[in-house]
Amino acid sequence: MSSGSQAAFDKVKNLCYIRRQEPETITREEEINGEKCFIVFDDVDKGFYQLHGNAWQIWEMLDGKTSLEAIVDTLCVENEAERDEIQVDVCKFISKIGKKGLIKAAVKER
């Protein structure tokens, strides 16, 4: 991870995000073309999103209590990937779903 990316992560690592939940979003597990994925239906914008791999794990941890750093820590334990790579993936996912309005709020970890 570049020093700029690390500095950016350091600024947000203690933030806790809350995903939008029912009735605003509906989630379910599906198998598409033999691959397990999770579908998020955004009832507000009427959009469907497919979450694969770590994306679903991250989504589930967006409970308003778990910081981004704790999410990265959990994914590091469960996957054989470099911490820097996981930090980048988490930040990209948060940015992507934030732009789609699927994150309800962000608060500082207490």
MDAnalysis code that builds the backbone (N, CA, C; Angstrom):
import MDAnalysis as mda
import numpy as np

u = mda.Universe.empty(330, n_residues=110, atom_resindex=np.repeat(np.arange(110), 3), trajectory=True)
u.add_TopologyAttr("name", ["N", "CA", "C"] * 110)
u.add_TopologyAttr("resid", np.arange(1, 111))
u.add_TopologyAttr("resname", ["MET", "SER", "SER", "GLY", "SER", "GLN", "ALA", "ALA", "PHE", "ASP", "LYS", "VAL", "LYS", "ASN", "LEU", "CYS", "TYR", "ILE", "ARG", "ARG", "GLN", "GLU", "PRO", "GLU", "THR", "ILE", "THR", "ARG", "GLU", "GLU", "GLU", "ILE", "ASN", "GLY", "GLU", "LYS", "CYS", "PHE", "ILE", "VAL", "PHE", "ASP", "ASP", "VAL", "ASP", "LYS", "GLY", "PHE", "TYR", "GLN", "LEU", "HIS", "GLY", "ASN", "ALA", "TRP", "GLN", "ILE", "TRP", "GLU", "MET", "LEU", "ASP", "GLY", "LYS", "THR", "SER", "LEU", "GLU", "ALA", "ILE", "VAL", "ASP", "THR", "LEU", "CYS", "VAL", "GLU", "ASN", "GLU", "ALA", "GLU", "ARG", "ASP", "GLU", "ILE", "GLN", "VAL", "ASP", "VAL", "CYS", "LYS", "PHE", "ILE", "SER", "LYS", "ILE", "GLY", "LYS", "LYS", "GLY", "LEU", "ILE", "LYS", "ALA", "ALA", "VAL", "LYS", "GLU", "ARG"])
u.atoms.positions = np.array([
    [0.861, -1.165, 0.000],
    [0.000, 0.000, 0.000],
    [0.905, 1.225, 0.000],
    [0.564, 2.199, -0.831],
    [1.360, 3.415, -0.877],
    [1.179, 4.204, 0.415],
    [2.119, 5.091, 0.691],
    [2.019, 5.879, 1.926],
    [0.768, 6.766, 1.914],
    [0.361, 7.224, 0.706],
    [-0.858, 8.018, 0.596],
    [-2.096, 7.207, 0.914],
    [-2.136, 5.961, 0.437],
    [-3.270, 5.078, 0.723],
    [-3.319, 4.737, 2.198],
    [-2.148, 4.515, 2.793],
    [-2.099, 4.195, 4.213],
    [-2.571, 5.388, 5.038],
    [-2.153, 6.580, 4.652],
    [-2.584, 7.782, 5.368],
    [-4.097, 7.967, 5.249],
    [-4.634, 7.681, 4.070],
    [-6.091, 7.789, 3.874],
    [-6.819, 6.772, 4.753],
    [-6.302, 5.537, 4.819],
    [-6.940, 4.524, 5.659],
    [-6.847, 4.914, 7.130],
    [-5.715, 5.460, 7.527],
    [-5.547, 5.869, 8.928],
    [-6.595, 6.905, 9.344],
    [-7.043, 7.727, 8.396],
    [-8.046, 8.746, 8.709],
    [-9.433, 8.149, 8.936],
    [-9.715, 6.999, 8.316],
    [-11.069, 6.427, 8.390],
    [-11.138, 5.110, 9.163],
    [-10.014, 4.594, 9.609],
    [-10.000, 3.250, 10.194],
    [-10.876, 3.105, 11.438],
    [-11.130, 4.185, 12.144],
    [-11.961, 4.105, 13.343],
    [-13.433, 4.418, 13.091],
    [-13.788, 4.664, 11.835],
    [-15.183, 4.928, 11.509],
    [-15.989, 3.636, 11.487],
    [-17.228, 3.753, 11.879],
    [-18.174, 2.636, 11.838],
    [-19.304, 3.031, 10.901],
    [-19.599, 2.168, 9.961],
    [-20.648, 2.449, 8.984],
    [-21.862, 1.576, 9.254],
    [-23.018, 2.079, 8.887],
    [-24.265, 1.340, 9.053],
    [-24.858, 1.129, 7.665],
    [-25.061, -0.127, 7.310],
    [-25.688, -0.418, 6.020],
    [-27.191, -0.161, 6.136],
    [-27.798, 0.231, 5.041],
    [-29.256, 0.368, 5.041],
    [-29.851, -1.022, 5.191],
    [-30.917, -1.128, 5.934],
    [-31.515, -2.427, 6.227],
    [-32.979, -2.446, 5.812],
    [-33.621, -3.597, 6.020],
    [-35.048, -3.721, 5.690],
    [-35.836, -2.661, 6.426],
    [-36.813, -2.074, 5.852],
    [-37.396, -2.378, 4.541],
    [-36.715, -1.664, 3.376],
    [-35.692, -0.857, 3.632],
    [-35.032, -0.123, 2.552],
    [-34.222, -1.037, 1.645],
    [-33.595, -2.064, 2.198],
    [-32.861, -3.030, 1.396],
    [-33.279, -4.435, 1.810],
    [-33.266, -5.312, 0.841],
    [-33.584, -6.719, 1.083],
    [-32.380, -7.518, 0.594],
    [-31.902, -8.446, 1.410],
    [-30.744, -9.250, 1.028],
    [-31.104, -10.727, 1.039],
    [-30.468, -11.460, 0.132],
    [-30.653, -12.910, 0.127],
    [-29.495, -13.583, -0.589],
    [-29.286, -14.838, -0.245],
    [-28.237, -15.643, -0.859],
    [-28.793, -16.289, -2.124],
    [-28.002, -16.305, -3.181],
    [-28.390, -16.891, -4.462],
    [-27.215, -17.687, -5.026],
    [-27.515, -18.515, -5.992],
    [-26.469, -19.180, -6.770],
    [-26.705, -18.797, -8.219],
    [-25.719, -18.137, -8.802],
    [-25.823, -17.667, -10.174],
    [-24.677, -18.277, -10.962],
    [-25.025, -19.020, -12.001],
    [-24.023, -19.721, -12.818],
    [-23.104, -20.583, -11.967],
    [-23.662, -21.233, -10.957],
    [-22.897, -22.128, -10.104],
    [-22.055, -21.439, -9.052],
    [-22.136, -20.120, -8.970],
    [-21.342, -19.364, -7.999],
    [-22.251, -18.757, -6.938],
    [-21.873, -18.967, -5.675],
    [-22.636, -18.411, -4.563],
    [-22.390, -16.902, -4.486],
    [-23.465, -16.155, -4.391],
    [-23.344, -14.716, -4.207],
    [-24.525, -14.241, -3.378],
    [-24.494, -12.998, -3.017],
    [-25.570, -12.408, -2.238],
    [-26.126, -11.236, -3.016],
    [-27.428, -11.147, -3.008],
    [-28.126, -10.095, -3.743],
    [-28.639, -9.065, -2.737],
    [-28.403, -7.806, -3.034],
    [-28.963, -6.715, -2.247],
    [-29.912, -5.967, -3.175],
    [-31.165, -5.880, -2.786],
    [-32.148, -5.106, -3.538],
    [-32.393, -3.815, -2.785],
    [-32.128, -2.705, -3.445],
    [-32.341, -1.382, -2.871],
    [-33.753, -0.941, -3.240],
    [-34.663, -1.000, -2.276],
    [-36.063, -0.675, -2.535],
    [-36.273, 0.823, -2.789],
    [-35.328, 1.643, -2.361],
    [-35.450, 3.083, -2.580],
    [-35.157, 3.423, -4.045],
    [-34.014, 2.949, -4.548],
    [-33.611, 3.240, -5.933],
    [-33.963, 2.131, -6.911],
    [-34.542, 1.043, -6.395],
    [-34.939, -0.110, -7.212],
    [-33.746, -0.736, -7.932],
    [-32.582, -0.764, -7.265],
    [-31.391, -1.365, -7.855],
    [-31.059, -2.708, -7.233],
    [-30.460, -3.599, -8.037],
    [-29.968, -4.886, -7.566],
    [-28.454, -4.868, -7.579],
    [-27.845, -5.402, -6.545],
    [-26.394, -5.480, -6.456],
    [-25.996, -6.889, -6.068],
    [-24.995, -7.437, -6.755],
    [-24.467, -8.755, -6.420],
    [-23.195, -8.569, -5.609],
    [-23.131, -9.235, -4.478],
    [-21.944, -9.183, -3.625],
    [-21.287, -10.553, -3.633],
    [-20.006, -10.566, -3.958],
    [-19.243, -11.814, -4.023],
    [-18.103, -11.767, -3.010],
    [-17.708, -12.912, -2.523],
    [-16.533, -13.030, -1.671],
    [-16.554, -12.125, -0.455],
    [-15.488, -11.372, -0.288],
    [-15.348, -10.508, 0.882],
    [-16.397, -9.410, 0.952],
    [-16.973, -9.043, -0.182],
    [-17.959, -7.957, -0.181],
    [-19.122, -8.287, 0.755],
    [-19.578, -9.546, 0.723],
    [-20.688, -9.923, 1.607],
    [-20.255, -9.871, 3.056],
    [-19.055, -10.335, 3.361],
    [-18.563, -10.291, 4.740],
    [-18.481, -8.856, 5.238],
    [-17.983, -7.978, 4.394],
    [-17.890, -6.570, 4.768],
    [-19.302, -6.020, 5.013],
    [-20.224, -6.292, 4.088],
    [-21.612, -5.821, 4.207],
    [-22.202, -6.234, 5.549],
    [-22.016, -7.484, 5.919],
    [-22.571, -8.004, 7.169],
    [-21.972, -7.318, 8.400],
    [-20.724, -6.873, 8.293],
    [-20.064, -6.232, 9.438],
    [-20.373, -4.737, 9.543],
    [-21.078, -4.181, 8.569],
    [-21.436, -2.762, 8.608],
    [-22.664, -2.581, 9.499],
    [-22.433, -2.727, 10.794],
    [-23.515, -2.730, 11.782],
    [-23.555, -1.476, 12.640],
    [-22.675, -0.519, 12.339],
    [-22.616, 0.706, 13.127],
    [-21.763, 0.573, 14.371],
    [-21.255, -0.618, 14.639],
    [-20.432, -0.866, 15.826],
    [-19.026, -1.328, 15.476],
    [-18.859, -1.901, 14.293],
    [-17.587, -2.477, 13.885],
    [-16.821, -1.472, 13.030],
    [-15.640, -1.101, 13.475],
    [-14.828, -0.121, 12.743],
    [-14.236, -0.759, 11.488],
    [-13.798, 0.081, 10.556],
    [-13.149, -0.430, 9.358],
    [-11.896, -1.216, 9.719],
    [-11.175, -0.762, 10.737],
    [-9.974, -1.486, 11.152],
    [-10.332, -2.884, 11.665],
    [-11.415, -3.002, 12.405],
    [-11.855, -4.315, 12.897],
    [-12.299, -5.204, 11.735],
    [-12.920, -4.613, 10.729],
    [-13.315, -5.378, 9.540],
    [-12.066, -5.907, 8.843],
    [-11.069, -5.055, 8.669],
    [-9.808, -5.482, 8.049],
    [-9.157, -6.584, 8.881],
    [-9.130, -6.414, 10.195],
    [-8.549, -7.438, 11.075],
    [-9.243, -8.786, 10.881],
    [-10.572, -8.772, 10.839],
    [-11.344, -10.009, 10.662],
    [-11.032, -10.665, 9.321],
    [-11.004, -9.872, 8.270],
    [-10.724, -10.415, 6.940],
    [-9.298, -10.947, 6.837],
    [-8.364, -10.321, 7.537],
    [-6.971, -10.802, 7.540],
    [-6.876, -12.188, 8.175],
    [-7.642, -12.416, 9.221],
    [-7.638, -13.710, 9.896],
    [-8.268, -14.777, 8.999],
    [-9.324, -14.420, 8.280],
    [-10.090, -15.385, 7.499],
    [-9.548, -15.625, 6.092],
    [-8.668, -14.772, 5.609],
    [-8.154, -14.883, 4.240],
    [-6.636, -14.922, 4.237],
    [-6.112, -15.449, 3.166],
    [-4.657, -15.479, 3.001],
    [-4.236, -14.370, 2.052],
    [-4.506, -13.147, 2.454],
    [-4.144, -11.985, 1.649],
    [-3.369, -11.007, 2.529],
    [-2.611, -10.167, 1.889],
    [-1.839, -9.160, 2.602],
    [-2.776, -8.110, 3.198],
    [-2.422, -7.618, 4.366],
    [-3.239, -6.611, 5.048],
    [-3.436, -5.375, 4.172],
    [-2.372, -4.943, 3.501],
    [-2.462, -3.766, 2.635],
    [-3.518, -3.966, 1.550],
    [-3.539, -5.159, 0.969],
    [-4.492, -5.482, -0.088],
    [-5.926, -5.460, 0.454],
    [-6.118, -6.008, 1.639],
    [-7.447, -6.023, 2.250],
    [-7.902, -4.607, 2.595],
    [-6.978, -3.773, 3.096],
    [-7.340, -2.385, 3.399],
    [-7.830, -1.666, 2.153],
    [-7.137, -1.859, 1.046],
    [-7.526, -1.230, -0.215],
    [-8.899, -1.739, -0.650],
    [-9.111, -3.070, -0.568],
    [-10.396, -3.647, -0.972],
    [-11.549, -3.116, -0.114],
    [-11.336, -3.026, 1.189],
    [-12.380, -2.522, 2.089],
    [-12.704, -1.068, 1.753],
    [-11.685, -0.260, 1.565],
    [-11.908, 1.158, 1.240],
    [-12.641, 1.324, -0.091],
    [-12.260, 0.529, -1.098],
    [-12.933, 0.610, -2.399],
    [-14.400, 0.211, -2.273],
    [-14.664, -0.852, -1.507],
    [-16.049, -1.304, -1.337],
    [-16.875, -0.252, -0.615],
    [-16.329, 0.313, 0.448],
    [-17.038, 1.347, 1.211],
    [-17.324, 2.553, 0.314],
    [-16.350, 2.933, -0.482],
    [-16.533, 4.061, -1.398],
    [-17.631, 3.761, -2.420],
    [-17.601, 2.552, -2.976],
    [-18.569, 2.163, -4.000],
    [-19.994, 2.141, -3.455],
    [-20.200, 1.496, -2.304],
    [-21.568, 1.423, -1.782],
    [-22.010, 2.749, -1.181],
    [-21.029, 3.550, -0.752],
    [-21.360, 4.897, -0.274],
    [-21.917, 5.755, -1.403],
    [-21.302, 5.647, -2.580],
    [-21.768, 6.412, -3.743],
    [-23.153, 5.961, -4.191],
    [-23.492, 4.708, -3.925],
    [-24.810, 4.178, -4.292],
    [-25.856, 4.453, -3.212],
    [-25.418, 5.049, -2.096],
    [-26.345, 5.391, -1.028],
    [-26.743, 4.225, -0.144],
    [-25.961, 3.151, -0.157],
    [-26.313, 1.973, 0.630],
    [-25.798, 2.025, 2.065],
    [-24.997, 3.039, 2.367],
    [-24.542, 3.232, 3.738],
    [-25.431, 4.294, 4.356],
    [-26.014, 3.934, 5.465],
    [-26.990, 4.820, 6.103],
    [-26.333, 5.941, 6.895],
    [-25.246, 5.635, 7.603],
    [-24.586, 6.643, 8.436],
    [-23.183, 6.181, 8.769],
    [-22.361, 7.113, 9.214],
    [-21.030, 6.789, 9.697],
    [-20.813, 7.534, 11.003],
    [-20.310, 6.844, 12.001],
    [-20.048, 7.444, 13.301],
    [-18.670, 7.026, 13.775],
    [-18.100, 7.808, 14.660],
    [-16.809, 7.453, 15.260],
    [-16.974, 6.289, 16.209],
    [-16.009, 5.371, 16.175],
    [-16.013, 4.252, 17.107],
    [-15.818, 4.779, 18.515],
    [-16.506, 4.167, 19.468],
    [-16.390, 4.604, 20.870],
    [-15.575, 3.657, 21.670],
])
